[in-house]
């Protein structure tokens, strides 16, 4: 943990986040959606997208970038497709609504493909994929974000960290979950290494002219997943996020975003897009057959031989173990966030 970090009980933390967002004037629906998504992130160990964002959201609500009482609307375009308008509110509410709409469509059409427009930062994309999986649906969620990642062999920031999140229901267990950024590391890793004056791993960041560097003080941008040698894969995957969340929805491209941080403009909405794809297993192999198949698949995966000292894990295993640990031991909160939340 970072120096000065303390651990707090989940219920207490949730209460303090609720209080600060309520003081900021956001609606009950927006507030509860934001808390749900941030607590997911804080519990599974994605601290950069957890409760530490409360202060940022409160500042954006006060500045006018975020609509405090958005009226979410849904435009059904076809049997399996719809668009959700987030009314420039907090992205969490629009994203959860998109998953709900996707499930409604999938129950009838087999798939529900839902675009979101006029939204904002949604936090950890996996929170929404899990929401669909916990209701019995295979769910994919993505969004594009403001530029901070170079292209392969590129010398400027182009894509955002552009997450791709997939989740699937597992009988008697938490969902199979993959929630990954398409950059090699998150930006907060660079900031942490700067504060510790500690070198970065090779192939994760670059200087302003695009040259890979392990010096956190010289790092100006992130490299795509795969680093200096195989970053073409991560750069292409980042483009997948942009394809779905911006191009299909008619929203903002990565280089055109008002930055999330470091700008004096906190009153102009960012028109962020997201994309949700929900699949009903019942309309394919059937729910019971799917449950049997994924249980057998995961049992085979976890029993696969590991190298000496290693452990074979399925996507989501680490997150659910971390959730259990944090529920027992408390959720770590950095000093600045603890002070803002009045913990």
C-alpha positions as CSV (number, residue, x, y, z in Angstrom):
1,X,0.0,0.0,0.0
2,X,1.0,3.6,-0.5
3,X,2.5,5.4,2.4
4,X,-0.2,6.7,4.8
5,X,-2.9,4.5,3.3
6,X,-5.5,3.2,5.7
7,X,-8.1,0.5,5.4
8,X,-11.8,1.1,6.0
9,X,-14.9,-1.1,6.3
10,X,-16.9,-1.4,3.1
11,X,-20.2,-0.1,4.6
12,X,-18.5,2.9,6.2
13,X,-16.7,3.8,3.0
14,X,-19.9,3.5,1.0
15,X,-21.7,5.8,3.4
16,X,-19.0,8.5,3.2
17,X,-19.0,8.4,-0.6
18,X,-22.8,8.7,-0.6
19,X,-22.6,11.7,1.7
20,X,-20.1,13.6,-0.4
21,X,-21.9,12.9,-3.7
22,X,-25.2,14.0,-2.1
23,X,-23.6,17.2,-1.0
24,X,-22.5,17.8,-4.6
25,X,-26.2,17.7,-5.5
26,X,-26.3,14.7,-7.8
27,X,-29.5,12.8,-8.1
28,X,-30.2,9.6,-6.1
29,X,-30.1,7.4,-9.3
30,X,-26.8,8.9,-10.4
31,X,-25.3,8.7,-6.9
32,X,-26.2,5.0,-6.4
33,X,-24.9,4.0,-9.8
34,X,-21.6,5.8,-9.2
35,X,-21.2,4.2,-5.8
36,X,-22.0,0.8,-7.1
37,X,-19.4,1.1,-9.8
38,X,-16.7,2.7,-7.6
39,X,-17.2,0.2,-4.9
40,X,-16.8,-2.7,-7.4
41,X,-13.4,-1.2,-8.5
42,X,-12.2,-0.5,-4.9
43,X,-13.2,-4.1,-3.8
44,X,-11.5,-5.9,-6.7
45,X,-8.3,-3.9,-6.5
46,X,-8.7,-1.3,-9.3
47,X,-8.1,1.6,-7.0
48,X,-7.5,4.1,-9.7
49,X,-11.2,3.7,-10.7
50,X,-12.6,3.3,-7.2
51,X,-13.6,5.7,-4.4
52,X,-10.6,7.9,-5.0
53,X,-12.5,9.3,-8.0
54,X,-15.2,10.8,-5.7
55,X,-13.4,14.1,-5.4
56,X,-13.0,14.4,-9.1
57,X,-16.6,13.7,-9.8
58,X,-17.7,16.2,-7.1
59,X,-15.5,18.9,-8.8
60,X,-17.0,18.1,-12.2
61,X,-20.5,18.3,-10.8
62,X,-19.8,21.6,-9.2
63,X,-18.2,23.0,-12.4
64,X,-21.1,21.9,-14.6
65,X,-19.4,19.3,-16.8
66,X,-21.7,16.7,-15.3
67,X,-25.5,17.1,-15.2
68,X,-26.6,16.5,-11.6
69,X,-30.0,15.2,-12.5
70,X,-29.8,13.6,-16.0
71,X,-32.9,12.2,-17.7
72,X,-31.7,9.0,-19.3
73,X,-33.6,8.2,-22.6
74,X,-33.6,5.1,-24.8
75,X,-34.1,5.0,-28.5
76,X,-34.8,1.5,-29.8
77,X,-33.4,1.2,-33.3
78,X,-34.2,-2.5,-34.2
79,X,-35.0,-5.8,-32.6
80,X,-31.5,-6.1,-31.0
81,X,-30.2,-2.6,-31.0
82,X,-30.7,0.6,-29.1
83,X,-29.1,3.9,-28.2
84,X,-29.0,5.3,-24.7
85,X,-28.7,9.1,-24.2
86,X,-26.9,9.9,-21.0
87,X,-28.0,13.5,-20.9
88,X,-24.4,14.5,-20.0
89,X,-24.7,12.9,-16.5
90,X,-22.4,10.6,-14.7
91,X,-21.3,7.8,-16.9
92,X,-22.1,5.1,-14.4
93,X,-25.9,5.6,-14.6
94,X,-25.9,5.6,-18.4
95,X,-23.7,2.4,-18.5
96,X,-25.9,0.5,-16.1
97,X,-29.0,1.5,-18.0
98,X,-27.4,0.3,-21.2
99,X,-26.8,-3.1,-19.7
100,X,-30.4,-3.3,-18.6
101,X,-31.6,-2.4,-22.1
102,X,-29.2,-4.9,-23.5
103,X,-30.6,-7.7,-21.3
104,X,-34.2,-6.7,-22.3
105,X,-33.3,-6.9,-26.0
106,X,-31.3,-10.1,-25.6
107,X,-34.2,-11.9,-24.0
108,X,-36.1,-11.4,-27.2
109,X,-33.6,-11.2,-30.0
110,X,-30.7,-13.3,-28.5
111,X,-28.4,-10.3,-28.5
112,X,-28.7,-6.7,-27.3
113,X,-26.3,-4.2,-28.8
114,X,-26.5,-0.8,-27.1
115,X,-24.6,2.3,-27.8
116,X,-24.4,5.2,-25.4
117,X,-24.0,8.9,-26.3
118,X,-23.7,12.1,-24.3
119,X,-22.1,10.2,-21.4
120,X,-19.0,10.7,-19.3
121,X,-16.3,8.7,-17.4
122,X,-17.8,5.4,-16.3
123,X,-14.9,4.1,-14.1
124,X,-14.1,0.4,-14.4
125,X,-15.8,-1.2,-17.4
126,X,-15.8,-4.6,-15.7
127,X,-18.4,-3.3,-13.2
128,X,-21.0,-3.3,-16.0
129,X,-20.0,-6.6,-17.6
130,X,-20.3,-8.2,-14.2
131,X,-23.8,-6.7,-13.8
132,X,-24.9,-8.5,-17.0
133,X,-23.2,-11.8,-16.1
134,X,-24.7,-11.8,-12.6
135,X,-28.1,-11.7,-14.3
136,X,-27.1,-14.7,-16.5
137,X,-25.9,-13.0,-19.7
138,X,-22.5,-13.0,-21.5
139,X,-21.7,-9.3,-21.5
140,X,-19.1,-7.1,-23.3
141,X,-18.5,-3.4,-22.3
142,X,-16.1,-0.9,-23.8
143,X,-15.4,2.8,-23.9
144,X,-12.8,5.1,-25.5
145,X,-11.0,7.8,-23.4
146,X,-8.8,10.8,-23.9
147,X,-5.4,10.3,-25.6
148,X,-2.5,9.2,-23.5
149,X,-1.2,6.1,-25.3
150,X,1.1,6.1,-28.3
151,X,0.4,4.1,-31.5
152,X,2.8,1.3,-32.4
153,X,6.0,3.2,-33.5
154,X,4.1,6.4,-32.9
155,X,5.5,9.6,-31.4
156,X,2.4,11.2,-29.9
157,X,-0.5,10.3,-27.7
158,X,-3.4,9.0,-29.8
159,X,-5.6,6.4,-28.1
160,X,-6.9,6.4,-24.6
161,X,-6.3,3.4,-22.2
162,X,-9.6,2.1,-23.8
163,X,-10.7,-0.8,-21.7
164,X,-12.3,-4.0,-23.0
165,X,-14.4,-5.9,-20.4
166,X,-16.0,-9.3,-20.8
167,X,-17.9,-11.3,-18.3
168,X,-19.9,-14.6,-18.3
169,X,-22.1,-16.3,-15.7
170,X,-20.7,-19.3,-13.8
171,X,-23.0,-21.6,-11.9
172,X,-22.6,-21.3,-8.1
173,X,-19.7,-18.9,-8.5
174,X,-18.7,-15.3,-9.3
175,X,-18.6,-14.5,-13.0
176,X,-15.7,-15.2,-15.4
177,X,-14.3,-11.7,-15.8
178,X,-11.7,-10.1,-18.0
179,X,-11.3,-6.3,-17.5
180,X,-8.3,-5.0,-19.3
181,X,-6.9,-1.8,-20.5
182,X,-5.3,-1.8,-24.0
183,X,-2.3,0.1,-22.7
184,X,0.7,-1.7,-21.2
185,X,0.1,-0.1,-17.7
186,X,-2.4,2.4,-16.3
187,X,-1.3,6.0,-16.0
188,X,-1.4,5.9,-12.2
189,X,1.4,3.4,-12.3
190,X,3.7,6.0,-13.8
191,X,2.6,8.5,-11.2
192,X,3.3,6.0,-8.4
193,X,6.8,5.3,-9.7
194,X,7.5,9.0,-9.9
195,X,6.6,9.5,-6.3
196,X,8.8,6.5,-5.3
197,X,11.6,7.5,-7.7
198,X,11.5,3.9,-8.9
199,X,12.2,2.8,-12.5
200,X,9.3,1.6,-14.7
201,X,9.4,-1.9,-16.3
202,X,10.8,-1.9,-19.8
203,X,8.4,-1.3,-22.7
204,X,5.5,0.4,-20.9
205,X,6.1,4.1,-21.4
206,X,7.7,6.5,-23.7
207,X,9.3,10.0,-23.9
208,X,7.6,12.9,-25.7
209,X,9.3,11.8,-29.0
210,X,8.0,8.2,-28.6
211,X,11.2,6.6,-27.4
212,X,10.6,3.8,-24.8
213,X,11.9,4.8,-21.4
214,X,12.0,3.2,-17.9
215,X,12.5,6.7,-16.3
216,X,9.1,7.7,-14.8
217,X,10.1,11.3,-14.7
218,X,10.9,11.2,-18.5
219,X,7.7,9.3,-19.4
220,X,5.2,11.4,-21.2
221,X,2.9,8.8,-22.7
222,X,2.0,5.1,-22.3
223,X,2.8,2.4,-24.7
224,X,0.1,0.1,-26.0
225,X,-0.3,-3.4,-24.6
226,X,2.6,-5.5,-26.0
227,X,5.2,-2.7,-25.5
228,X,7.9,-1.7,-27.9
229,X,8.0,-5.1,-29.7
230,X,4.4,-6.2,-29.9
231,X,2.5,-3.0,-29.3
232,X,0.7,-3.3,-32.7
233,X,-1.6,-5.7,-30.9
234,X,-2.5,-3.4,-28.1
235,X,-2.8,-0.4,-30.5
236,X,-5.3,-2.3,-32.7
237,X,-7.3,-3.4,-29.6
238,X,-7.5,0.2,-28.5
239,X,-8.9,0.9,-31.9
240,X,-11.6,-1.8,-31.3
241,X,-12.8,0.2,-28.3
242,X,-12.9,3.4,-30.4
243,X,-14.7,1.6,-33.2
244,X,-17.5,0.4,-31.0
245,X,-17.8,3.3,-28.5
246,X,-17.1,6.3,-30.6
247,X,-17.6,5.5,-34.3
248,X,-20.8,3.5,-34.0
249,X,-22.3,5.9,-31.5
250,X,-21.2,9.2,-33.3
251,X,-19.4,10.5,-30.2
252,X,-15.9,11.8,-29.4
253,X,-12.7,10.4,-30.8
254,X,-9.8,9.9,-28.4
255,X,-7.7,12.9,-29.6
256,X,-10.7,15.2,-29.5
257,X,-11.7,14.8,-25.9
258,X,-11.5,17.6,-23.4
259,X,-8.9,16.0,-21.0
260,X,-10.3,14.3,-17.9
261,X,-7.6,16.0,-15.9
262,X,-5.3,19.0,-16.3
263,X,-7.7,21.4,-17.9
264,X,-9.4,24.6,-16.7
265,X,-12.6,23.7,-18.6
266,X,-14.8,21.8,-16.2
267,X,-18.1,23.1,-17.5
268,X,-18.2,21.6,-21.0
269,X,-19.6,18.1,-21.3
270,X,-17.3,15.6,-23.0
271,X,-19.9,13.6,-25.0
272,X,-18.3,10.3,-24.2
273,X,-19.6,7.1,-25.9
274,X,-19.7,3.6,-24.6
275,X,-20.9,0.3,-26.1
276,X,-22.5,-2.7,-24.5
277,X,-23.1,-6.1,-26.1
278,X,-25.3,-8.6,-24.2
279,X,-25.8,-12.2,-25.3
280,X,-28.5,-14.6,-23.9
281,X,-27.1,-18.1,-23.7
282,X,-30.6,-19.5,-23.8
283,X,-30.9,-18.4,-27.4
284,X,-27.8,-20.4,-28.4
285,X,-26.8,-23.6,-26.6
286,X,-29.3,-23.0,-23.8
287,X,-28.6,-21.7,-20.2
288,X,-28.2,-25.2,-18.6
289,X,-25.9,-26.5,-21.3
290,X,-23.9,-23.2,-21.2
291,X,-23.6,-23.5,-17.4
292,X,-22.4,-27.1,-17.6
293,X,-19.9,-26.2,-20.3
294,X,-18.3,-23.2,-18.6
295,X,-18.0,-25.1,-15.3
296,X,-16.2,-27.9,-17.1
297,X,-14.0,-25.5,-19.0
298,X,-13.0,-23.6,-15.9
299,X,-12.3,-26.8,-14.0
300,X,-10.1,-28.0,-16.8
301,X,-8.3,-24.6,-17.0
302,X,-7.6,-24.4,-13.2
303,X,-6.3,-28.0,-13.1
304,X,-3.9,-27.4,-15.9
305,X,-0.3,-28.0,-14.8
306,X,1.6,-24.9,-13.8
307,X,5.3,-24.0,-13.9
308,X,7.2,-24.3,-10.7
309,X,6.1,-21.7,-8.2
310,X,3.3,-20.6,-10.5
311,X,-0.5,-20.9,-10.3
312,X,-2.9,-21.2,-13.2
313,X,-5.9,-18.8,-12.7
314,X,-9.0,-18.0,-14.7
315,X,-9.8,-14.4,-15.6
316,X,-11.5,-13.0,-12.5
317,X,-10.0,-15.3,-9.9
318,X,-7.5,-12.7,-8.7
319,X,-10.3,-10.0,-8.5
320,X,-12.7,-12.2,-6.5
321,X,-9.9,-13.3,-4.1
322,X,-9.0,-9.6,-3.6
323,X,-12.6,-8.7,-3.0
324,X,-12.8,-11.4,-0.3
325,X,-9.6,-10.1,1.3
326,X,-10.7,-6.5,1.3
327,X,-14.1,-7.4,2.7
328,X,-12.3,-9.1,5.6
329,X,-9.4,-6.6,6.1
330,X,-10.9,-3.4,4.8
331,X,-10.5,-1.4,1.6
332,X,-7.3,0.7,1.3
333,X,-7.8,4.4,0.9
334,X,-5.0,6.9,0.2
335,X,-4.6,9.9,2.5
336,X,-5.9,12.5,0.1
337,X,-9.1,10.5,-0.6
338,X,-9.6,9.7,3.0
339,X,-9.4,13.4,3.9
340,X,-11.9,14.4,1.1
341,X,-14.3,11.7,2.3
342,X,-13.9,12.8,5.9
343,X,-13.0,9.3,7.0
